[in-house]
Amino acid sequence: MVSESKDLYSEELMEDIEQAFADDLVDEMFIDRAWIKECMAPGKEQVLAKLKADKRQTFIEDTIASLEWWYCFQPPPEPRRRVVHPASAAFKPQQKIGRNDPCPCGSGKKYKQCCGKRS
């Protein structure tokens, strides 16, 4: 808030800025009182002219056009289809399966030739 207020030459907020420093709400390693005063020293006209000339600081003319590239405004991506191969399907047997019994994954093979095959 302090940095943006400084950029906008918000002299009406100077009392609040001083209070933010007094309440230790501003990290003075990044922004200190001297820097704020130095940035505002040239005067309102020059500070606002510098802000207007900065190409990174522009007014928003069309809110939708300005925000439509944000990820949250994009249509959801197509869901990925998960392919599950019968031999790799996770399976927890309820009862012990014999080696010659049909495999419970539904492949039609014997258990010993399918999911019960030792690598």
C-alpha positions as CSV (number, residue, x, y, z in Angstrom):
1,M,0.0,0.0,0.0
2,V,2.8,2.4,0.9
3,S,4.7,1.9,-2.4
4,E,1.5,2.3,-4.5
5,S,0.5,5.3,-2.5
6,K,3.9,6.8,-3.2
7,D,3.5,6.1,-7.0
8,L,0.2,7.9,-7.1
9,Y,1.5,10.8,-5.0
10,S,-1.2,10.3,-2.4
11,E,-0.3,13.2,-0.1
12,E,-3.7,12.7,1.7
13,L,-2.5,9.3,2.8
14,M,0.8,10.5,4.2
15,E,-0.6,10.5,7.8
16,D,-1.7,6.8,7.2
17,I,1.7,6.0,5.7
18,E,3.5,7.4,8.8
19,Q,1.1,5.4,11.0
20,A,1.9,2.2,9.1
21,F,5.6,2.9,9.7
22,A,5.0,3.6,13.4
23,D,2.9,0.4,13.8
24,D,5.8,-1.5,12.2
25,L,3.6,-2.7,9.3
26,V,6.2,-1.7,6.6
27,D,9.4,-3.7,6.1
28,E,11.9,-0.9,6.1
29,M,14.5,-3.2,4.4
30,F,12.4,-2.6,1.2
31,I,10.7,0.7,1.7
32,D,11.8,3.4,4.2
33,R,10.6,6.9,5.0
34,A,13.6,8.6,3.4
35,W,12.8,6.8,0.1
36,I,9.2,7.8,0.2
37,K,10.2,11.5,0.8
38,E,12.8,11.3,-1.9
39,C,10.3,9.9,-4.5
40,M,7.7,12.6,-3.6
41,A,10.2,15.5,-3.4
42,P,9.9,16.5,-7.1
43,G,6.3,17.5,-6.5
44,K,2.9,16.2,-7.6
45,E,3.0,17.3,-11.2
46,Q,6.4,15.6,-12.0
47,V,5.6,12.4,-10.0
48,L,2.3,12.0,-11.9
49,A,3.9,12.9,-15.2
50,K,6.5,10.2,-14.6
51,L,3.7,7.7,-13.7
52,K,1.8,8.6,-16.9
53,A,4.9,8.1,-19.1
54,D,5.5,4.6,-17.6
55,K,4.3,2.1,-20.1
56,R,3.8,-0.6,-17.4
57,Q,1.3,1.7,-15.6
58,T,-1.8,2.1,-17.6
59,F,-5.4,2.6,-16.9
60,I,-7.8,-0.3,-17.5
61,E,-10.1,0.6,-20.3
62,D,-11.7,-2.8,-20.8
63,T,-11.7,-5.0,-17.7
64,I,-12.6,-8.2,-19.6
65,A,-9.9,-7.7,-22.2
66,S,-7.4,-7.0,-19.5
67,L,-8.2,-10.2,-17.5
68,E,-9.3,-12.7,-20.1
69,W,-5.8,-14.2,-20.4
70,W,-5.7,-15.1,-16.7
71,Y,-5.8,-18.8,-16.2
72,C,-9.0,-18.7,-14.0
73,F,-10.9,-17.2,-16.9
74,Q,-9.9,-19.9,-19.4
75,P,-12.3,-22.7,-20.3
76,P,-11.4,-25.9,-18.3
77,P,-9.0,-28.2,-20.1
78,E,-10.3,-31.4,-21.6
79,P,-10.2,-34.2,-19.0
80,R,-7.5,-36.7,-19.7
81,R,-8.7,-40.2,-20.2
82,R,-7.0,-42.7,-18.1
83,V,-6.3,-46.0,-19.8
84,V,-6.3,-48.9,-17.4
85,H,-4.9,-52.2,-18.7
86,P,-6.4,-55.2,-17.1
87,A,-3.0,-56.7,-16.2
88,S,-2.0,-53.5,-14.4
89,A,-5.3,-52.9,-12.7
90,A,-5.0,-52.5,-8.9
91,F,-6.6,-55.5,-7.2
92,K,-6.9,-56.6,-3.7
93,P,-8.3,-60.1,-3.5
94,Q,-11.0,-60.8,-0.9
95,Q,-10.2,-64.5,-0.8
96,K,-7.1,-66.4,-1.8
97,I,-6.9,-67.0,-5.5
98,G,-5.5,-70.3,-6.8
99,R,-2.9,-70.1,-9.5
100,N,-5.1,-72.0,-11.9
101,D,-8.3,-69.9,-11.2
102,P,-9.4,-67.3,-13.7
103,C,-7.8,-64.0,-13.1
104,P,-10.1,-61.6,-11.2
105,C,-9.1,-58.6,-13.5
106,G,-11.3,-60.0,-16.2
107,S,-8.7,-60.8,-18.8
108,G,-9.9,-64.4,-19.2
109,K,-6.4,-65.8,-18.5
110,K,-5.4,-68.0,-15.6
111,Y,-4.2,-66.0,-12.6
112,K,-0.7,-67.5,-12.9
113,Q,-0.5,-66.2,-16.5
114,C,-1.8,-62.8,-15.8
115,C,-1.7,-60.7,-12.6
116,G,-0.1,-63.6,-10.6
117,K,2.8,-63.8,-13.0
118,R,6.2,-63.4,-11.3
119,S,8.5,-60.9,-13.0
